[in-house]
Amino acid sequence: MAISYLTTFLHSDCGICHHCIGLLIESCDALAEVDREEASSGSYCTVCFGLTSTAFQESIIIPEIRRSLVPYCSRDDGMVVKDEISPLIDCKYGNYLSRESPTLLIPLLVQVRAHCAVAAVKSFLESHGTSKVVSTVHTNAGQIYLAIKEGIKSSLKDMCHTSISKEHADESQLSEIMRDEEAGYLSIHTIIIPPQINSATNDDINDQLERLIPPSLQSYILHHQLRIQSKNYKILHPRTRFRGNDPTLKQGGDPRKNLELRLRQRSFASSVWNTNDGNKRRKVNDPTIEQEEYSLKASDWNAILSWLDKDTVKQWSNQDAYSTESAEWLQQLHASNNKSSTEWMNCSVNATTWRRPFCIHGYYTKTRRDVSQTPFYVFPPPSSVEAERRSNAVEVAATKQSKSNSMIRKGLSSVEEEICPQLSSIGCNGISTMNNDSNSLVVYGMCKFHASGREDIDVRMLLPHPLMMERSDAVITGRPFVCEVIDAYHLPTIHDLKCVEDKINGQHTTLDGTTKPENDIEWDERGWPHSLVETNRSYGNNANGVGVHSLKFVPSNVFSTLQSETENKVKHYGCICWSESSIGSDLSLCQKLGCSSWNDESTNATTNEATTIYPLEIQQSTPLRVLHRRSSDIRTRFILTLSARRIDEHWFQLRMSTSAGTYVKEFVHGDCGRTYPSIRSMMGGRVDITELDCEGIVTDADALHGWVILPLSHTDNEHE
């Protein structure tokens, strides 16, 4: 009987909906039918603002969610579902809704009002002497707030999966692993903003403010407003992490935080606290200064109440201690709502949608020596900076502050710039910019390029010579890479990926359509030799020299192991070298290097084992050219095979296979003795490398298995 009286009091005198009463008091099963009728009617609640009602969710929240989904749900024919009934998310068009969607953020004013509701319950029980039922009452306003939030989230999830999304089909282009990790699925986040004060006069502001929060919270905010606004200032002006001086965009952030930041900036745009005045913020941390109470305008109150922080609510709750004043305020609020309109007290809804990351794996080749792997920027030469310092020290200071603007671009293009834009535009119909932070160079939506290792800008990435392919049982490919696509408008189909390949590769070239040059060596005006290769040693015929092959979906663990598997790979190289000492013949060259002849390799012959020192173990200190960015260390590497060919008296050509991580240039010229043994130490004189090609990568994880590595003592040459 006491529970019935209490329920009637909370509903009739305090204006609390039966859903919130059920969270306040246990054993309210009898209210289930009333709760359903009330939810469908959309009646206002003094605790949850009516957010738990089905009417509010269907008429306000769901349409906003549909609006945010539209850019991601256009179909093959370019049409978009614009009505309010038809499902938007259809797996037939590559769209899937993540299991956790939608996530939700509701205003902390709900927790403030839940605190007042608990105070009303305690006041009623004390005044009616029914303390026996106190055990059935939830007295933690924070838990009630979370229960309301989870209830709304669960209801919205059911609505999204029934009215917005079709059921997922069993057949899918995604693998089972990718379905488990929801790669490429759509996620939704919703933020609900509390009612806004819209009056200009102080009397109207005070009247509306009294209908939003209890007087004790008003006093607390006025007394601690500097501290509250200082917290908001730090959120509105976050410290940015250094991400390099080059002008390329960087990926980062989170759509949920970016949406919250945009809404915060909008709320505080017209607030008096949207200022860089450091004097006000310094007062907050000075205990000797008494906190001033500045008069707040409607825009100030709207900003503060929209983004109340948990610490402020918790400290006010502890100070209020479920006072009778808070209990009476809830009853007065309900009486005021009955007398005047509550239209201005409706909450507003903001939703954002993003596509979860998915990974595309492939292999690439590069046939030009002026194309880097990623955009390559360097600082101007020191000499020019020194000249400016002598001429104008002020200009130099300004130059230092804008380093990114003074950086110089190297190379014609990059592998990343040849692949990612085509995958983004053709395969994904573009990358969304709706979830980016507009005031930052860091963006959320992006196609990120990751390769298994890298080659220098002047090194070509080729496929192996056809004879090597015939002799090897291993799978030798171009360099593996993964594109991590974040927040794409569309999830590409297999056909889309094939179109991306064709676009990147340009004119299609097959292995059967081989164009072989008459000579495999040509000479430039300086008298330096350069190697020529067949057209079948690259993917496609891209004008900028980049080709791709075998684009396909892969789970995210392939991306995470891309670099870790690099150490297990075997890499094939070809290079042209110059020797200070003269080279008499192929035989003398091979005897010095302890390797097989190039011609023997082509005919599948083998050199006498007594004269072959390969596989060979070498010791490499960190090269001087990379010592400024890598730790100094001595690393063990392996030259697995080596063959040589004389070009003329001072020029020769090498073809080798090495373990991953070998610095081939340093193996040739010795790096001032930091690599031993080296081609220089074996030749007994100065040797330099003028041209280097990576001629394929063995992707087998057991590529090094079975090699018998000879120790350093097997070389007869002494360290220089």
N, C-alpha and C positions, 0 to 999 in steps of 0.2 A: 504493500500500500504506500509506503514511504517513497519507493522508487517511482510510483505513478505520480504522486504529488510533485516530486522533484522534476520529473520529465515535463509535466504540464507547466511548471514554473519556468523552466529553461526555454520552452518553446513559446509560451504565450507572453511571458513578462520580459524575457531577454532576447527573443527573436532568433534563437539558434535553431538551425535546421535539424531534422531528425538524424541525418547522417552524422553530424558533429556530436549530437547528443549520444549516439551510439558509441562514439569514440571516448566520450567523457565518462559514460556509465556502462558497466558490463551488464549482461543479461537483459538486453533491450530487444529481444527477438520479436516481441509483440508489435514493434514499430516498423517491421520490415515492409508491410504492405503500405503503410502511411508514407514511409520513406520513398518508395517507388513512385507514388502519386506526386509527392512533393518534388522529386527530382525531375519529373517530366514537366512540371509546371514552371520550373525556373524561379521559384520564390527566393527573395533576398535573405541572406544569412548574415548575422552580425559577427560571425567568427570567420567563415571561409569566403565571404563576399559573394556567395552563390556559385563558387567555382566547381563545387562537387555536383551541381545539378546537370543532368543530361542535356537540358535545353541550352545552357550556356556553352557546353562543350560542342554540341552539334551546330549551333548557330554562330559561334565566335571562334573557337579554337580550330575546329576541323577546316573551315574555309581558309584560315590563315596558313595552315599546314599545306593544303592543296595549292595555294598560291606559290609557296616556296618550292613545291615539287615540279611545277610546270616546266621550267627550263631543262630539267633532266628527263622529261617523259615525252618528248616529241618522237614521232614514229618515222618509219622508213619513208612514208609518203610526205613527210613534213607536217602532217596534221598533229594537233595537240588536243586532248580531251579538255574542253572548257566548261562543260556543264557541271553541275553540283552533285551528280549521281554516279556517273560512270566511273569505274576504277581507273586510276591514273597509272599505278604501278603494275606492269604486266611483264612477266618473265619472257614472253614471246619477243619483246623488244629489248631484252637484256637488262631488265630492271628488277631488282629484288630488294625487299625491305629488311633491314637488320632486325634481329630478334630483340635488341634492347630499345629500339625506337618506339615512341619518342621519349627522349630524356626531357626533364622538366625542371624549371626553377620558378617557384612561386614566392610572392613577397613575404618578408619576415613579419609584416604587419599581421599576418594570420597567426603567427606564434604569439604576438602581443595580445591579440584578442582572445586566443586560447587561454592565455594566462588570466585574463579578466573573467573568462567563463569558469575557470577553476575557482577563482575567488568568489564568484557568485554561488557556485555549488557549496563551498565551505560556509559561506555566510548563511545560506538557506538551511543547511543542516544544523548549524549552531543555534539559529533562531527558533527552529522547530524541535530541538532536542532529539534529533534522530541520528546520533553519532554512531549507531550500530552499523549503518550501511556505508560508513566511510571506506571500508575495505573494498567496496565495489567501484569506487571512484578513482579515475586516473588523475593524479595530481601533478604530472610532469608535462608542462606545456610544450616542451621541446619534442617529446614523443608523440603528442597529439598532432603537432605540426608535421612531423615526418609521416604519420599515418594518413593525414589528409593528402599530402603530396603523393604518397605511394598509391592511394586510392584513385586520385585523378589520373596518374600515370597509367595504372592498370586499365582504367576505363578508356582512355585515349588509345591505348595499344589495341584493345579489342575493336574500337571503331576504325582504326587505321587498317587493320587486317581484314575487316569485313567490308567497309565502304570505299576504301582507297586502293587497297591492294588485292589482286587476284591471288589465289593459292599458288604456291610454287609448283611448277611442273617437275615430274621426275626426270625427264630427259633435259639435259642442260649441257652447254658448251663448257661449263666449269667442272673441274675434277671434284671428287668427293672431299679431298683435303681443302680445296679452295672454298667449297661450300661450308665446310666446318669453320674456317676462319673468316668467312663472309667477305672475301676479297671482291671489291667492286660493288658491294651492296650499298644501298642508300641509307643514310642515317638522318634523323630529324631531332632538332633541339628546339624547345619552346621556352620562352621567358614571358612571364605574366607580370605586368607592371600594375601597381595598385592605383586606385582613383587619384586624379590630379585636381588640385585646387585651382579654380579658374576665375577667381574674383580679383578685382583690383583694389577695392577699399579694405581697410583694416578690419572693419566690423564683419564684412562678409568672409574675409580670410579666417578670422577667429571662429566664426560660426561653422565654417566647413572643417576647420582644423579640429574642433571639438567633436565632430562626427567621424573623424578618422582615428584619433588616438586619445587615450585618457590624459587628463591634466598632468598627472605625475610624470608621464613620459615627455610631455611638452616641456616641463620644467627641467627635466634631466637633460634633454637635448640642448636647451638654451644655455644651461650652465656648462656643458661639455662640448659646445659646438665647435670650438677650435680644434679640439682633439679629434672629433669625428671628421671634420673636413680635412684635417691633415692626413688621415688614413685614406680618404677618397683621393686626395691630391697624389699620393704615392701610387695609387692604382691607375689614375688617369695619366701619369707620367712615369711609366715603368723604365727601369734601367735596361738599356739594350746591350746585348752581348756582342762582343767584337767578332765579326765574321769576315774579316779581310778587307783590303783596300780596293780590290778590283770592283768595277762598276756593275758586275753581273748580279742579277737577282738571286736572293738566297731563300730557301724554303724553311718554313717553321711556323709556329703558332698552332692554335686550335680553334676550330670554327665556333665552339661554344664560348670560349673566352673572347674571341674577336667580336661576336655578336653582343656580348655583355659590355665590352669596352665601347662599342659604337653607341649603344643605348645610354651608357653612363655619360659619354661625351655629349650626347644630345640633351640629357637631363641637366647637365651642369653648364651648358653653353651660355644660358642667360642668367646663370647664378652669379651672385657677387663673389662667390668663392672660386670662380674660374679666373684666377689671377696668379701672377708670378710674384706677388708681394711676399717676400721672405720674412718681413717683420712679424706678420701674423703667425707664420708657422714657427718662428723661433720662440714666440711666447709660450707655445705649447710645451716645449721641453725645458722651460725655465721655471722651477718651483717657487722662485721668489716673487714671481709676477702673478697677481690674482687674475683669474680668468675673466675676461670681459664678456658681457652678453650683448652681442650686436643684434639689432632688430632684423628679423628675417622677412623677406618678401615671399610672395606665393611661389615664385620659381625656386627660391632657396628651400622652402619646405618640401616642394615636390621632389627636388633632387635628393634631399636627405631621406625622406620617407620611402622613396623608391628603392634606395640602396642602403637601407639599414644593415649594419654588420652584426654578426652574431655576438661579439663581445659587448656591444652597446645594449642589445636586448637582454643578454644574460645579467649584466651589471644592474640594469634597471629592474629586472625581475627580482634579484636578490634584495635590492633596496626597497622595492614595493612590498614584497613578502605577502602577496595575495591580500592586499588591504581591502577594507570595506569600501573605500573610495572607488577602487577599480570595479568592484562588483556593482556598485550603484551606477557607475558610468555606463555599463553595458545595458542596464535597464533604461536609463535616460536616452541612450542611443536608439533603442528600439522604439521608444515613445516618439522621438523626433522623426524617425523614418516613417512612422504611421501618419504624422501630421504633414510632412513635406515630401517632395519628390526625391527619389533615390537614383534618378537617371545619371546624374553626374558622378555617382559612386560606382559606376561600372569599371571593371578592370580592362586594360588593353592587352593585346596578345601580339607577340612578335615571334616568328618561327624562321629557322634557317635549315636548309638541307645541304648535305654534301655527300659525295661518293667516296666510300672508303678506298684506300690505296689498293692497287693490284699491280702485278709485276709481269712484264713481257721480256722473255729471254730470246737471245739471238746471237749471231756471230757476225763480225764485221771484218772487212779488209780495207786497206788504205794504200793507194798507189802513188800518192804525191808526197813530196818532202817539204811542203810548206803548209801542211794541215796538221794541227795539234789534236790531241785527244779531247781536251776541253778548252774553252776560250782561254787564251794565253795572254796575260798582261804583265808588263814589266815597268819599272820606274825609269825615268829618263836617265841618260848617262850622267855620272857624277860630275863630269867636266862642266856641263851646262848649268848644273845647280851651283857649282863653285863660282862660275862667272856671275850668276845672279847675286850670290852672296856679296861679292865684291862691289857690285854695282848698286844694289838696293836691298838692304837688310830687311826692310818692311815687306817688300814683295816676297822675299823668301819665307817669312813667317806665314804669310797668307797662303803660299804654295803648300806649306806643310799641313795647314788646316784642311786643305782640299786635295789630299794625295790622290784620291780616286779619279779626280778630274784630270790629273797630270799623267796618268799611266798610259803607256803606249801599247797598242794592240800588235801582237806578232802573229804572222801567218795569214794565209788567205781565208781559211775557215777552220772549223773543228769538226771532229766526228760527232760530238754531241749536237752541234748546230745543224748537221746534215740529217740526223736521225730524229731527234726529239720533236722539232716542229712538224714534221710529216706525220709522225705517230699521233701527235696531239690533234692536228687539224683533220686529217683524213680518217684516222682510226677512231678518234674519240669525239669528233665534231667540236673540238675546242676544249679548253680548260676553263672552269668557272673562276671568276674573279669576285664573286659575291661574298666569299668568306675571307677575303684578305683584309689586313689592317691597312686602311687607306693612308695612314700617316707614317708608314714604315716601308723600308726597302725589302723587308722580309715578307714573303707572300706564302699563303697556304697552298693554293692550287698550283701545281707544277708537274712537269715531267722531268724526273731526276735521272741522270745517266750515271751508271756504275759499271765499270769494266773490271775484268780479272787481270790486274796489272796494267801497265801502260808502257807505251813506247815513246821515245823522244819525238819532237816535231819533225826532225830530219830523217826519221827512220820509217821506211815503208812497212806495212803489215800485209803480207802476201800469203797465198796458199803455196804449199810445197811444190817442187818440181814434179812433173808427172812420173818420172822414173822413181823418185822417192816414194810416191804414193803406191807404186806397184810393188816395191820391195818391202814396204812396212805393212804389218798386220794391224797396227794401231789406227785409230781414228784421228786424223790430223785435220784441223779446222782453222778458221780465222780466230780472232780473239773473242772469247765469250763476253757478253755484256748483259746487263739487266736494266730495263727502264722501269722505274717505280713511278706509276702514274697516279697522281693524287688529285681528287676532286674533278674528274673528267665528266663532261656532260653525258657521254654515252659509253657503254661498255662495248668495245669492238668485237665483231664476229671474226670467225676464221677468214671469211672473204675479205673483211676490212683489213686484216693483217697482211693478206696477200697483195692487196692494192697498195698498202704502205711500202711493201718490199719493191713492187714494180716502180713506184714513184721515186723512191730513193735510188734504186739501181739504174734508172734511166732506160736506155735501150737494152733490151734483154739479150744476154749473151750466155749461151750454153757451153758445156765442156766440149761438145762436138764441133762447135763453130770456132775453133782455135785459129788465131792469127799469130803465126810464129815469125819473128824477125829474121832477116837473112843472117845477121851476125848478132851474137849475144853481148857484144861489147861495142860501144861507140866512144869517140874521143871528143872532148870539148876544145874550145879555143886555147885553153891553158895547157893542153896536152895531157889532161887527166882522163882516165877511162871511167865509163859508167856502164852499169849492167842494164840490159834490156830484157824484158820478160814477156812471156806469151800472155795473150788476153784471157786465157782460161785460168790464170793464177789470181784472179780477183772475182768478187761477186759483182756482176752487172757492169755498167759502163757509165758511171756517174762522172759528170764533167769536173767535179771537185775531188774525184778519186776515192769516194767512200761508197762501199757496197755492203749490203746486209743479206743474211740468209737465215731461214728457218725461224721466223718470228713465231712465238707461241706463248700461251699462258703458262705460268709456273707459280707454285705456292711461294709464300714469302720466305720459307726456309732456304730456298735456292739463293735468294738475295743475301741472306745472312751468311751463307757458307761460300759465297763467291770468292771472297778474298782468302779465306782459310784453306780452300782447296788449291790455291795458287802454288803453294809449296810442293804439291805432288805432281805438278805438270812438267813435261819435257818440252822444251822450246827449240825450234830449228832456226838457224840464222845463216845468212849469206853476207859476205862483206868483201870489199876491195881494199887492199892495203898497199902501202909504199914502204920499201926497205932501203935504208941508206947503203947497205952492202949489196953488191950485185948478185943476181940469181942466175946461175948457169943453166939449169935445166929443171924439169919437173922432179927428176930423181933426187937431185941435190937438195931441192927445197923440201921434199917429203922426208929425206933423211934427217935434215936439221929439225924438223917439226915432229918427227916420229909418228907420221900419219900416213894414210893411204893417199894415192893419187886420185885426182878428180876423175880421170878417165877410168881408173879401176872401179870407182864407185858407180859410174854410168853403166859399165859392163857387168856389174854384179860380181866382180872379182874381189879377192881379199889380199891384202898385203901380208907378207911374212909376219907371223905373230911376234917374232923376236925383235922386229923393228917398229912395232906399233905399241905405243904407250897409253893408248886410250881404251877404256875410260880412265880419266886422270883427275886426281883430287888437287884443287888449288886453294890457296888462302888469300882472301881479299879483305883488305882494310877498307873502311868506308871511303869511297872515292872523294878526292879533293873537290870535285865540282858539286857534290851534294852535301859536303860536310857541314855547311851552314844550316841545313835543315834536318839532318839525321844524326843520330848519336854515333860517336866514334866507337867502332868495334871491329874485330877480325872475324870474318865469317868463312865457313867452309863451303865451297861450291864444287861442282863436278862438270868437267868437259867430257861428255859421253862418247862422241864420235867427232872426228875431224878429217877433212880431206882438203887438198890444196892443188892449185893449178897456177903455173907461171903464165903471166901475160906478156911481159918483156923483161928487160934486164933489172928493173927496179920495182915493177908492179906485179902483184900476185893476187889471187882470189882464193877465199876460204869458204868452206861450207861446214857447219858444225851443228851438233845438238848438245844442249846443256840442261842442267837442272834449273828450275825456276829460281830467280833471284840473282843470276849470274850477271855481272856487269861486263858485257862483251867488249865494249870499247877499251875498258881498263885491262882486260885480258890480252888485248892486242898490243897496246903501247906501254903497259906495265905500270902506269900511274906513278911515275917516280919511284918505282920499286915497291909500291904498296900492294901490288898483286904479284904473287909468285906461285908457281912459274908462270911466265907470260910468253907470248910470241916473240917479244923483244929479247927476253932472256935466252930463248932457244936460238934465235937468229944471230945473236952475238953483236947486235948493233941497233941503231935507232930504227924503230918501226912506227908507223902511224896509220890510222884508219881513216879513209876518206868517204866511205859509203857503207851503210849498214842496212840490212833488211831482216825483219823477222819473217821467216818463211813457214809459218804454221805452228800450231800448238797441239800437243797430244793431250787430249782431255781425259784420258783414262786415269782413274785415281791410283792404279797400281803401275803407273808408267815407269817408275824407277825400280820396280821389283825385278830382280834377276841380273842387274848390272854388277859386275865385279870391278870394284873401284881400285885402281892402283894407287899406292901411297906416293908421297913426294919423292921418296928415295929411288924410285924407278927412273927418274929423270937424271941424265948425266950432267946437264948444264948446271953451273953454280949460280947462286944468287948474285946479281950485279952489285 
